[in-house]
Amino acid sequence: MTDPTWKLLTTLTDHPSALLLADGLSKEGISVRLMSDAMLLGQASATRVYVEAPQLRRARWIISQDNWSDEELAYLSVGELGAGEE
């Protein structure tokens, strides 16, 4: 990505993990773009996570402070609270 308004935040080894991170950052008000070299849906390939340049420092801070529980990760992945949680 050569657009100077977007900066590389991190590269993750798989797309589902990148989607989880992007969703969590988006919920914190961070604009996120994902880029992968995968040619086919489901193909294993690293995914690069970009954020808008002015939000890079905040995104790094959010990641460094992040201690997501298993329940929060499950919610981010399926969009539902576990049994007995509301």
C-alpha positions as CSV (number, residue, x, y, z in Angstrom):
1,M,0.0,0.0,0.0
2,T,1.6,3.3,-1.1
3,D,-1.1,5.7,0.2
4,P,0.8,7.8,2.8
5,T,-2.4,8.3,4.8
6,W,-2.3,4.6,5.8
7,K,0.5,3.1,7.9
8,L,1.3,-0.5,8.6
9,L,0.4,-1.5,12.2
10,T,1.3,-5.1,12.1
11,T,1.3,-8.3,10.0
12,L,-0.6,-11.4,11.3
13,T,-0.1,-14.9,10.1
14,D,-3.7,-15.6,9.3
15,H,-6.7,-13.6,8.0
16,P,-9.2,-14.5,10.8
17,S,-6.8,-13.1,13.4
18,A,-6.5,-9.9,11.4
19,L,-10.3,-9.7,11.2
20,L,-10.5,-10.0,15.0
21,L,-7.9,-7.3,15.5
22,A,-9.6,-5.0,12.9
23,D,-13.0,-5.4,14.6
24,G,-11.6,-4.6,18.0
25,L,-9.7,-1.6,16.7
26,S,-12.8,-0.4,14.8
27,K,-14.8,-0.6,18.0
28,E,-12.3,1.8,19.5
29,G,-12.8,4.3,16.7
30,I,-9.7,3.3,14.7
31,S,-10.0,3.1,10.9
32,V,-8.5,-0.2,9.6
33,R,-7.7,-1.7,6.3
34,L,-6.5,-5.3,5.7
35,M,-4.4,-6.5,2.9
36,S,-3.5,-10.1,2.0
37,D,-1.6,-11.7,-0.8
38,A,-4.0,-14.7,-0.8
39,M,-5.3,-15.5,-4.2
40,L,-8.2,-17.7,-3.1
41,L,-10.7,-17.3,-0.2
42,G,-9.5,-19.5,2.6
43,Q,-5.9,-19.7,1.4
44,A,-3.3,-19.4,4.2
45,S,-1.5,-16.2,3.8
46,A,-0.2,-13.4,6.1
47,T,-2.5,-10.3,6.4
48,R,-1.2,-6.8,6.9
49,V,-3.2,-4.5,9.1
50,Y,-3.1,-0.8,8.2
51,V,-4.5,2.2,10.1
52,E,-4.8,5.8,9.2
53,A,-1.5,7.6,9.9
54,P,-2.8,10.0,12.6
55,Q,-4.3,7.0,14.5
56,L,-1.1,4.8,14.4
57,R,0.2,5.8,17.9
58,R,-3.3,5.2,19.5
59,A,-3.7,1.8,17.7
60,R,-0.3,0.7,19.0
61,W,-1.2,1.8,22.5
62,I,-4.6,-0.1,22.3
63,I,-2.8,-3.3,21.2
64,S,-0.2,-2.9,24.0
65,Q,-2.9,-2.5,26.6
66,D,-5.1,-5.2,25.2
67,N,-6.0,-8.1,27.5
68,W,-9.0,-9.5,25.8
69,S,-10.8,-12.3,27.7
70,D,-11.8,-15.5,26.0
71,E,-15.4,-14.3,26.1
72,E,-14.5,-11.0,24.3
73,L,-12.6,-12.9,21.7
74,A,-15.5,-15.3,21.2
75,Y,-17.9,-12.3,20.9
76,L,-15.7,-10.7,18.3
77,S,-15.5,-13.9,16.3
78,V,-19.2,-14.8,16.2
79,G,-21.0,-11.6,17.3
80,E,-22.8,-13.4,20.2
81,L,-22.5,-13.4,23.9
82,G,-21.9,-16.8,25.5
83,A,-24.6,-18.6,27.5
84,G,-25.7,-16.6,30.6
85,E,-24.0,-13.4,29.4
86,E,-26.0,-10.3,28.5
